[in-house]
Amino acid sequence: MPYAFEIYKDRAGEFRVRFKAPNGEKMFASEGYASKAAANNLIKSVLKNGPGAAVIDTTKTVKAAKVAKKKKA
């Protein structure tokens, strides 16, 4: 099985999207949506905007802030 988006209904009746790897592992999941169309729009948006999206690594900022805080003490 290739990578795939999966739309499913949760216990609250909301539509959610999860992205699954070929081995079946869930890589990420969305928030709940009231309609299936909204869940499909999420998939379309990820496919359209994902390839050019920036990667923001907040762990570097947090680490630098902790180091700066330790130096002041």
Rosetta silent file (secondary structure, phi, psi, omega in degrees, C-alpha in Angstrom):
SEQUENCE: MPYAFEIYKDRAGEFRVRFKAPNGEKMFASEGYASKAAANNLIKSVLKNGPGAAVIDTTKTVKAAKVAKKKKA
SCORE:     score description
SCORE:     0.000 S_00000001
   1 L     0.000  131.858  177.869    0.000    0.000    0.000 S_00000001
   2 L   -78.543  175.147  172.659    1.424    3.462   -0.879 S_00000001
   3 L   -54.974  145.544 -176.468    1.235    6.546    1.329 S_00000001
   4 E  -154.199  147.507  168.527   -2.408    7.523    1.685 S_00000001
   5 E   -90.069  138.467  179.332   -4.828   10.028    3.155 S_00000001
   6 E  -126.419  125.128  175.254   -7.662    8.360    5.021 S_00000001
   7 E   -98.580  130.678  178.695  -10.941   10.103    5.860 S_00000001
   8 E  -144.356  163.542  177.004  -12.828    8.621    8.782 S_00000001
   9 E  -101.207  131.492  179.186  -15.545    9.536   11.249 S_00000001
  10 L   -86.225 -178.249 -177.769  -14.597    9.781   14.905 S_00000001
  11 L   -63.375  -27.048  179.400  -16.759    8.866   17.902 S_00000001
  12 L   -83.624   -1.850  179.485  -18.200   12.388   18.028 S_00000001
  13 L    86.877    9.021  178.672  -19.355   12.079   14.408 S_00000001
  14 L   -90.697  152.769  177.659  -16.764   14.485   13.025 S_00000001
  15 E   -88.339  134.363  178.671  -14.746   13.798    9.886 S_00000001
  16 E  -130.721  158.547  178.549  -10.995   13.539   10.350 S_00000001
  17 E  -120.847  134.584  170.465   -8.072   12.949    8.018 S_00000001
  18 E  -127.729  149.348  179.522   -5.015   10.869    8.798 S_00000001
  19 E  -108.042  125.629 -174.042   -1.956   10.343    6.663 S_00000001
  20 E  -118.243  142.334  176.649   -0.631    6.808    6.678 S_00000001
  21 L   -80.314  165.049  179.424    2.705    5.327    5.626 S_00000001
  22 L   -56.466  -27.149  179.213    2.928    2.202    3.457 S_00000001
  23 L   -84.653    3.673  178.160    3.455    0.082    6.589 S_00000001
  24 L    92.484   -5.367 -179.614    0.139    1.348    8.015 S_00000001
  25 L   -68.108  134.670  177.195    1.728    3.692   10.562 S_00000001
  26 E   -78.410  121.307 -177.472   -0.259    6.885   11.200 S_00000001
  27 E   -91.894  -39.159  172.402    2.054    9.812   10.445 S_00000001
  28 E  -159.580  161.431 -179.863   -0.325   12.645   11.339 S_00000001
  29 E  -137.150  154.120 -177.234   -4.010   13.312   11.922 S_00000001
  30 L   -94.044  174.892  168.768   -6.217   16.361   11.552 S_00000001
  31 L   -73.275  174.773  178.582   -8.680   18.104   13.778 S_00000001
  32 L   -84.486  144.730  177.816  -12.355   17.184   13.410 S_00000001
  33 E  -123.031  146.269 -178.630  -14.500   18.692   10.654 S_00000001
  34 L   -70.892  -27.839 -177.072  -18.285   18.935   10.511 S_00000001
  35 L  -128.128  154.383  177.214  -18.433   17.863    6.865 S_00000001
  36 H   -66.267  -33.800  178.903  -16.671   15.390    4.625 S_00000001
  37 H   -61.439  -39.363  178.695  -16.195   18.195    2.082 S_00000001
  38 H   -65.607  -38.954  177.238  -14.158   20.157    4.636 S_00000001
  39 H   -64.311  -41.163  177.028  -11.960   17.104    5.253 S_00000001
  40 H   -64.217  -36.766  178.167  -11.445   16.753    1.499 S_00000001
  41 H   -64.074  -35.251  175.833  -10.521   20.451    1.314 S_00000001
  42 H   -60.157  -47.711  179.871   -7.804   19.826    3.897 S_00000001
  43 H   -58.912  -45.996  179.476   -6.316   17.101    1.705 S_00000001
  44 H   -60.538  -40.544 -179.699   -6.415   19.370   -1.350 S_00000001
  45 H   -65.907  -42.991  178.924   -4.722   22.156    0.621 S_00000001
  46 H   -63.405  -43.430  179.658   -1.930   19.881    1.891 S_00000001
  47 H   -64.365  -37.685 -178.330   -1.294   18.545   -1.612 S_00000001
  48 H   -77.263  -46.365 -171.600   -1.229   22.060   -3.072 S_00000001
  49 H   -97.734  -18.707 -176.137    0.663   23.933   -0.346 S_00000001
  50 H   -61.340  -45.900 -175.957    2.714   21.213    1.321 S_00000001
  51 H   -58.878  -30.258 -178.779    5.577   20.852   -1.161 S_00000001
  52 H  -101.362    5.991 -175.782    6.618   24.501   -0.802 S_00000001
  53 L   -70.937  145.045  177.407    5.941   24.852    2.918 S_00000001
  54 L   -75.175  154.280  173.042    8.693   26.064    5.228 S_00000001
  55 L  -104.668  119.976 -179.290   10.036   23.882    8.022 S_00000001
  56 L  -109.951  113.099 -178.076   10.021   25.759   11.322 S_00000001
  57 L   -99.855   97.260 -178.106   12.154   24.102   13.983 S_00000001
  58 H   -77.623  -10.817  179.890   11.130   25.608   17.307 S_00000001
  59 H   -68.009  -31.254  177.868   13.439   23.289   19.235 S_00000001
  60 H   -66.882  -41.159  179.763   16.444   25.419   18.284 S_00000001
  61 H   -65.078  -44.855 -179.289   14.740   28.541   19.653 S_00000001
  62 H   -63.223  -44.722 -179.425   13.774   26.830   22.885 S_00000001
  63 H   -62.802  -44.941 -179.336   17.275   25.437   23.388 S_00000001
  64 H   -63.526  -38.641  179.320   18.888   28.806   22.704 S_00000001
  65 H   -66.028  -39.371  178.703   16.511   30.507   25.135 S_00000001
  66 H   -66.091  -39.912  179.470   17.366   27.969   27.869 S_00000001
  67 H   -65.166  -44.208  179.280   21.103   28.462   27.307 S_00000001
  68 H   -62.235  -39.342 -179.613   20.710   32.246   27.479 S_00000001
  69 H   -65.683  -40.386  179.602   18.681   31.922   30.662 S_00000001
  70 H   -66.064  -37.673 -178.610   21.362   29.713   32.285 S_00000001
  71 H   -65.741  -33.703  179.732   24.110   32.229   31.390 S_00000001
  72 H   -70.042  -31.258 -175.642   22.205   35.029   33.188 S_00000001
  73 L   -73.359    0.000    0.000   21.914   32.967   36.391 S_00000001
